[in-house]
């Protein structure tokens, strides 16, 4: 039986390659998509926005979302044009954030119109920790 070897770093997605630079003690320290288990971010990327990491909001259609704020979520794809309408964070525009693997909607990418400040608001029941 042959030994299974790690793929060469050159075959990894560049975004994930930077996430996977880790030490032995934190090799399982990730947050995953609850749908497909794709790596989305790391616990150390949790941040507070407006004084809290987590927020609960209801959109104009009556859907309520419990979000956690993250400084980065390299396992997400961002889509759509920046929208200022119905933003939950004053001074920020939003775009959709989806799992880069299965394309499940995971939350939103919030950024200032100038582009100098951003964060991810991820729907907490759509992500999971190991």
Secondary structure per residue as TSV (DSSP state, phi and psi in degrees):
chain	resnum	aa	ss	phi	psi
A	1	X	-	360.0	131.9
A	2	X	-	-85.0	154.1
A	3	X	-	-81.2	136.0
A	4	X	-	-80.5	129.5
A	5	X	-	-113.2	152.7
A	6	X	-	-65.6	144.8
A	7	X	-	-67.7	152.6
A	8	X	-	-61.7	146.7
A	9	X	G	-56.4	-28.2
A	10	X	G	-67.6	-16.6
A	11	X	G	-89.8	-7.4
A	12	X	S	-83.5	147.8
A	13	X	-	-57.1	131.1
A	14	X	H	-57.6	-35.5
A	15	X	H	-64.3	-43.6
A	16	X	H	-75.1	-29.7
A	17	X	H	-57.8	-42.0
A	18	X	H	-67.9	-32.7
A	19	X	H	-69.3	-30.9
A	20	X	T	-84.5	-3.2
A	21	X	-	-71.1	104.0
A	22	X	-	-149.0	168.7
A	23	X	-	-97.6	168.5
A	24	X	G	-59.2	-36.8
A	25	X	G	-69.9	-20.8
A	26	X	G	-116.6	27.4
A	27	X	T	-70.5	-10.3
A	28	X	T	-120.6	22.3
A	29	X	-	-95.9	69.3
A	30	X	-	-131.0	164.0
A	31	X	E	-115.9	132.9
A	32	X	E	-116.2	159.9
A	33	X	E	-66.7	130.2
A	34	X	T	-70.6	-19.8
A	35	X	T	-81.2	-47.9
A	36	X	T	-124.2	-2.2
A	37	X	-	70.0	18.6
A	38	X	-	-68.0	140.0
A	39	X	E	-65.8	128.6
A	40	X	E	-109.4	-48.4
A	41	X	E	-159.9	-168.8
A	42	X	-	-126.5	151.0
A	43	X	G	-56.6	-32.6
A	44	X	G	-69.6	-7.3
A	45	X	G	-87.9	0.2
A	46	X	B	-63.5	136.3
A	47	X	-	-136.9	167.2
A	48	X	-	-102.2	136.6
A	49	X	B	-127.1	131.5
A	50	X	T	53.4	38.6
A	51	X	T	85.4	4.2
A	52	X	B	-151.7	149.8
A	53	X	S	-76.3	-42.3
A	54	X	E	-109.1	147.5
A	55	X	E	-141.9	148.4
A	56	X	E	-120.3	125.9
A	57	X	E	-132.8	152.9
A	58	X	E	-118.0	129.0
A	59	X	-	-81.1	172.1
A	60	X	T	-61.9	-15.5
A	61	X	T	-92.9	1.8
A	62	X	S	90.2	5.8
A	63	X	-	-86.3	129.6
A	64	X	E	-101.2	136.6
A	65	X	E	-128.1	136.3
A	66	X	E	-103.9	111.2
A	67	X	E	-106.0	150.6
A	68	X	E	-117.3	141.9
A	69	X	E	-97.0	136.6
A	70	X	E	-134.7	140.4
A	71	X	S	-71.8	-25.2
A	72	X	-	-153.5	151.1
A	73	X	-	-150.8	75.9
A	74	X	T	-67.3	-12.9
A	75	X	T	-86.1	5.7
A	76	X	E	-102.1	146.6
A	77	X	E	-99.5	143.0
A	78	X	E	-108.7	135.2
A	79	X	E	-141.3	163.3
A	80	X	E	86.9	163.1
A	81	X	E	-85.9	152.3
A	82	X	E	-58.8	131.3
A	83	X	E	-118.6	133.1
A	84	X	-	-96.2	-23.8
A	85	X	T	-63.2	136.4
A	86	X	T	59.8	26.7
A	87	X	-	-68.2	146.3
A	88	X	S	-92.8	-9.0
A	89	X	S	-126.5	109.5
A	90	X	T	-53.3	132.2
A	91	X	T	87.2	-2.1
A	92	X	E	-115.9	143.5
A	93	X	E	-100.1	162.3
A	94	X	E	-128.8	154.9
A	95	X	E	-138.1	160.3
A	96	X	E	-73.8	142.6
A	97	X	E	-119.1	123.2
A	98	X	E	-127.0	157.3
A	99	X	E	-61.3	129.7
A	100	X	T	-68.1	-17.8
A	101	X	T	-92.8	-57.9
A	102	X	T	-103.6	-7.0
A	103	X	-	69.9	16.7
A	104	X	-	-65.2	139.8
A	105	X	E	-68.8	119.5
A	106	X	E	-108.7	-14.3
A	107	X	E	154.6	-141.8
A	108	X	E	-139.4	151.5
A	109	X	E	-103.9	118.5
A	110	X	E	-106.1	133.3
A	111	X	E	-144.1	154.6
A	112	X	E	-74.1	146.7
A	113	X	T	-54.7	-29.3
A	114	X	T	-73.2	-16.2
A	115	X	S	83.0	3.1
A	116	X	S	-89.5	-2.9
A	117	X	-	-147.6	136.1
A	118	X	E	-154.2	163.0
A	119	X	E	-162.7	167.6
A	120	X	E	-107.9	135.3
A	121	X	E	-107.6	100.7
A	122	X	E	-99.5	137.9
A	123	X	E	-71.2	116.2
A	124	X	G	-65.9	-27.4
A	125	X	G	-85.4	5.0
A	126	X	G	-109.7	3.3
A	127	X	E	-128.0	161.0
A	128	X	E	-148.7	153.6
A	129	X	E	-106.6	153.8
A	130	X	-	-75.3	360.0
